[in-house]
Amino acid sequence: MQHFYIDASGKCIGSYDGPPEQSPFAGTPVAVAPEDADAQRWDGATWAWPPETRRQMVLRAIAARYQQALVAGLPYGGKVLQIREQDQANLTTMGNEARWAEANGAAWPAQFAWRMADDSFFPVATPGAMIALAEAAKSEVYRLRQVKWGHVDAVRNLAQAPDIDAYDFETGW
């Protein structure tokens, strides 16, 4: 039967598939395999993730959830406005162009339209309409960032791995 050997800190130092008395490892034998021998520690009853390891795993999951929310876009005018990171610069630029046009009384193309997530076009016939579209996108991105930051801060303030594991970062998106 294979055993996993741990040192005094609970770190897996190796495994041996033979009688424990013939093991090349000087540690304590454990019959249960770790999921990740480099990261987990034996706590006397089970393999556990150290709090900082779990924290980093959850922080990566929060970052992925934020990206997922951006990819989902923003319902706008009966369609979905793309607000991914690569879309944000375009929205900001055109919102600023619309502000300049409005401030200077410059012409705005009456047939101007914004390409939406479904590849259809949303009419943006006035500078004010473009400003409103860009502001809606900016507000939603900022709202999502605040949700992300709130979850990140909450996880950073948790000290115990079980608390980190139990934290629900799916709220607020």
TIFIVEX-948999 format. One record per residue (C-alpha): residue number from 1; residue in one letter; chain; x, y, z. Coordinates in Angstrom, 2 decimals, decimal comma. Layout:
N
(NUM; 'a'; 'A'; (X; Y; Z)) ...
REM end
This chain:
173
(1; 'm'; 'A'; (0,00; 0,00; 0,00)) (2; 'q'; 'A'; (1,29; 3,42; -0,94)) (3; 'h'; 'A'; (2,01; 5,84; 1,89)) (4; 'f'; 'A'; (2,74; 9,54; 1,75)) (5; 'y'; 'A'; (5,39; 10,77; 4,15)) (6; 'i'; 'A'; (5,21; 14,09; 5,92)) (7; 'd'; 'A'; (7,78; 16,13; 7,78)) (8; 'a'; 'A'; (7,19; 17,92; 11,11)) (9; 's'; 'A'; (5,42; 20,83; 9,37)) (10; 'g'; 'A'; (2,95; 18,48; 7,62)) (11; 'k'; 'A'; (4,56; 18,91; 4,19)) (12; 'c'; 'A'; (4,60; 15,86; 1,95)) (13; 'i'; 'A'; (8,21; 14,83; 1,40)) (14; 'g'; 'A'; (7,50; 11,82; -0,80)) (15; 's'; 'A'; (5,59; 8,60; -1,24)) (16; 'y'; 'A'; (6,54; 4,94; -1,10)) (17; 'd'; 'A'; (4,60; 1,90; -2,21)) (18; 'g'; 'A'; (5,97; -0,65; 0,19)) (19; 'p'; 'A'; (6,19; -1,49; 3,86)) (20; 'p'; 'A'; (6,62; 1,68; 5,95)) (21; 'e'; 'A'; (9,63; 0,19; 7,72)) (22; 'q'; 'A'; (11,44; 0,00; 4,33)) (23; 's'; 'A'; (10,57; 3,56; 3,29)) (24; 'p'; 'A'; (13,46; 5,78; 2,19)) (25; 'f'; 'A'; (11,67; 8,72; 3,85)) (26; 'a'; 'A'; (12,20; 9,63; 7,48)) (27; 'g'; 'A'; (8,81; 11,31; 7,92)) (28; 't'; 'A'; (5,52; 10,06; 9,30)) (29; 'p'; 'A'; (3,48; 7,83; 6,94)) (30; 'v'; 'A'; (-0,03; 8,89; 5,89)) (31; 'a'; 'A'; (-2,31; 6,63; 3,83)) (32; 'v'; 'A'; (-4,27; 9,44; 2,14)) (33; 'a'; 'A'; (-2,92; 11,07; -1,03)) (34; 'p'; 'A'; (-2,74; 14,87; -1,18)) (35; 'e'; 'A'; (-4,37; 16,68; -4,09)) (36; 'd'; 'A'; (-1,31; 18,93; -4,37)) (37; 'a'; 'A'; (1,71; 17,64; -2,47)) (38; 'd'; 'A'; (3,65; 20,88; -2,89)) (39; 'a'; 'A'; (0,93; 23,16; -1,57)) (40; 'q'; 'A'; (-1,14; 21,17; 0,92)) (41; 'r'; 'A'; (-0,21; 20,32; 4,50)) (42; 'w'; 'A'; (-1,31; 17,38; 6,64)) (43; 'd'; 'A'; (-3,21; 18,71; 9,65)) (44; 'g'; 'A'; (-3,37; 15,43; 11,54)) (45; 'a'; 'A'; (-6,62; 14,29; 9,96)) (46; 't'; 'A'; (-6,66; 15,46; 6,35)) (47; 'w'; 'A'; (-4,72; 17,37; 3,72)) (48; 'a'; 'A'; (-5,44; 21,08; 4,03)) (49; 'w'; 'A'; (-4,58; 24,14; 2,00)) (50; 'p'; 'A'; (-2,60; 26,82; 3,85)) (51; 'p'; 'A'; (-4,65; 30,04; 4,12)) (52; 'e'; 'A'; (-2,41; 32,02; 1,77)) (53; 't'; 'A'; (-2,59; 29,31; -0,91)) (54; 'r'; 'A'; (-6,39; 29,22; -0,67)) (55; 'r'; 'A'; (-6,51; 33,03; -0,65)) (56; 'q'; 'A'; (-4,54; 33,20; -3,91)) (57; 'm'; 'A'; (-6,79; 30,56; -5,48)) (58; 'v'; 'A'; (-9,94; 32,49; -4,49)) (59; 'l'; 'A'; (-8,46; 35,82; -5,63)) (60; 'r'; 'A'; (-7,76; 34,28; -9,06)) (61; 'a'; 'A'; (-11,36; 33,02; -9,15)) (62; 'i'; 'A'; (-12,64; 36,52; -8,31)) (63; 'a'; 'A'; (-10,54; 38,01; -11,12)) (64; 'a'; 'A'; (-11,95; 35,41; -13,52)) (65; 'r'; 'A'; (-15,50; 36,19; -12,35)) (66; 'y'; 'A'; (-14,89; 39,88; -12,98)) (67; 'q'; 'A'; (-13,72; 39,12; -16,53)) (68; 'q'; 'A'; (-16,80; 36,93; -17,01)) (69; 'a'; 'A'; (-19,04; 39,83; -15,95)) (70; 'l'; 'A'; (-17,31; 42,14; -18,42)) (71; 'v'; 'A'; (-17,72; 39,61; -21,23)) (72; 'a'; 'A'; (-21,44; 39,29; -20,42)) (73; 'g'; 'A'; (-21,82; 42,96; -21,30)) (74; 'l'; 'A'; (-24,44; 45,51; -20,32)) (75; 'p'; 'A'; (-28,08; 45,44; -21,43)) (76; 'y'; 'A'; (-28,61; 48,72; -23,24)) (77; 'g'; 'A'; (-31,47; 49,78; -25,48)) (78; 'g'; 'A'; (-32,77; 46,23; -25,84)) (79; 'k'; 'A'; (-29,38; 44,90; -26,87)) (80; 'v'; 'A'; (-26,12; 43,99; -25,13)) (81; 'l'; 'A'; (-23,32; 46,55; -25,10)) (82; 'q'; 'A'; (-19,83; 45,06; -25,04)) (83; 'i'; 'A'; (-17,79; 46,34; -22,08)) (84; 'r'; 'A'; (-14,78; 44,03; -22,17)) (85; 'e'; 'A'; (-11,44; 45,64; -21,43)) (86; 'q'; 'A'; (-10,68; 45,94; -25,17)) (87; 'd'; 'A'; (-14,05; 47,74; -25,68)) (88; 'q'; 'A'; (-13,60; 50,26; -22,88)) (89; 'a'; 'A'; (-11,03; 52,41; -24,69)) (90; 'n'; 'A'; (-13,29; 52,68; -27,76)) (91; 'l'; 'A'; (-16,25; 53,68; -25,59)) (92; 't'; 'A'; (-14,19; 56,28; -23,75)) (93; 't'; 'A'; (-12,74; 57,71; -26,96)) (94; 'm'; 'A'; (-16,08; 58,03; -28,71)) (95; 'g'; 'A'; (-17,72; 59,41; -25,57)) (96; 'n'; 'A'; (-15,01; 62,09; -25,49)) (97; 'e'; 'A'; (-15,45; 62,81; -29,21)) (98; 'a'; 'A'; (-19,17; 63,26; -28,59)) (99; 'r'; 'A'; (-18,45; 65,65; -25,71)) (100; 'w'; 'A'; (-16,20; 67,73; -27,96)) (101; 'a'; 'A'; (-18,80; 67,76; -30,71)) (102; 'e'; 'A'; (-21,51; 68,80; -28,26)) (103; 'a'; 'A'; (-19,35; 71,48; -26,59)) (104; 'n'; 'A'; (-18,25; 72,98; -29,91)) (105; 'g'; 'A'; (-21,53; 72,60; -31,78)) (106; 'a'; 'A'; (-19,72; 70,41; -34,30)) (107; 'a'; 'A'; (-21,54; 68,16; -36,73)) (108; 'w'; 'A'; (-22,24; 64,60; -35,65)) (109; 'p'; 'A'; (-22,99; 61,95; -38,28)) (110; 'a'; 'A'; (-26,75; 61,32; -38,09)) (111; 'q'; 'A'; (-26,24; 57,74; -39,28)) (112; 'f'; 'A'; (-23,64; 56,95; -36,59)) (113; 'a'; 'A'; (-24,26; 53,58; -34,92)) (114; 'w'; 'A'; (-22,50; 51,48; -32,29)) (115; 'r'; 'A'; (-21,77; 47,82; -32,93)) (116; 'm'; 'A'; (-23,34; 45,68; -30,21)) (117; 'a'; 'A'; (-22,52; 42,19; -28,90)) (118; 'd'; 'A'; (-24,84; 40,49; -31,42)) (119; 'd'; 'A'; (-23,07; 42,33; -34,29)) (120; 's'; 'A'; (-26,12; 44,50; -34,91)) (121; 'f'; 'A'; (-25,89; 48,27; -34,87)) (122; 'f'; 'A'; (-27,44; 50,54; -32,27)) (123; 'p'; 'A'; (-28,27; 54,03; -33,61)) (124; 'v'; 'A'; (-26,40; 56,85; -31,88)) (125; 'a'; 'A'; (-27,66; 59,81; -33,89)) (126; 't'; 'A'; (-26,58; 62,62; -31,55)) (127; 'p'; 'A'; (-23,58; 63,44; -29,40)) (128; 'g'; 'A'; (-25,84; 63,22; -26,34)) (129; 'a'; 'A'; (-26,83; 59,66; -27,27)) (130; 'm'; 'A'; (-23,16; 58,67; -27,59)) (131; 'i'; 'A'; (-22,33; 60,33; -24,28)) (132; 'a'; 'A'; (-25,19; 58,46; -22,61)) (133; 'l'; 'A'; (-24,02; 55,13; -24,07)) (134; 'a'; 'A'; (-20,39; 55,72; -22,98)) (135; 'e'; 'A'; (-21,49; 56,87; -19,50)) (136; 'a'; 'A'; (-23,68; 53,78; -19,05)) (137; 'a'; 'A'; (-20,71; 51,57; -19,95)) (138; 'k'; 'A'; (-18,37; 53,51; -17,64)) (139; 's'; 'A'; (-20,83; 53,28; -14,76)) (140; 'e'; 'A'; (-21,28; 49,54; -15,18)) (141; 'v'; 'A'; (-17,54; 48,87; -15,40)) (142; 'y'; 'A'; (-17,00; 50,93; -12,27)) (143; 'r'; 'A'; (-19,82; 49,09; -10,49)) (144; 'l'; 'A'; (-18,25; 45,74; -11,42)) (145; 'r'; 'A'; (-14,85; 46,95; -10,24)) (146; 'q'; 'A'; (-16,35; 47,91; -6,90)) (147; 'v'; 'A'; (-17,91; 44,44; -6,57)) (148; 'k'; 'A'; (-14,55; 42,86; -7,42)) (149; 'w'; 'A'; (-12,64; 45,10; -5,01)) (150; 'g'; 'A'; (-15,15; 44,40; -2,23)) (151; 'h'; 'A'; (-14,70; 40,65; -2,66)) (152; 'v'; 'A'; (-10,91; 40,97; -2,87)) (153; 'd'; 'A'; (-10,78; 43,04; 0,31)) (154; 'a'; 'A'; (-13,09; 40,63; 2,15)) (155; 'v'; 'A'; (-10,95; 37,61; 1,19)) (156; 'r'; 'A'; (-7,73; 39,39; 2,13)) (157; 'n'; 'A'; (-9,19; 40,02; 5,60)) (158; 'l'; 'A'; (-10,02; 36,36; 6,25)) (159; 'a'; 'A'; (-7,39; 34,53; 8,29)) (160; 'q'; 'A'; (-8,49; 30,88; 8,21)) (161; 'a'; 'A'; (-8,56; 28,63; 5,14)) (162; 'p'; 'A'; (-12,06; 27,27; 5,93)) (163; 'd'; 'A'; (-13,38; 30,86; 6,08)) (164; 'i'; 'A'; (-11,70; 31,66; 2,78)) (165; 'd'; 'A'; (-13,16; 28,49; 1,24)) (166; 'a'; 'A'; (-16,65; 29,36; 2,51)) (167; 'y'; 'A'; (-16,59; 32,93; 1,20)) (168; 'd'; 'A'; (-19,24; 33,47; -1,51)) (169; 'f'; 'A'; (-17,85; 35,81; -4,13)) (170; 'e'; 'A'; (-20,77; 35,24; -6,52)) (171; 't'; 'A'; (-22,89; 37,98; -4,94)) (172; 'g'; 'A'; (-23,28; 41,44; -6,42)) (173; 'w'; 'A'; (-22,32; 40,85; -10,01)) 
REM end
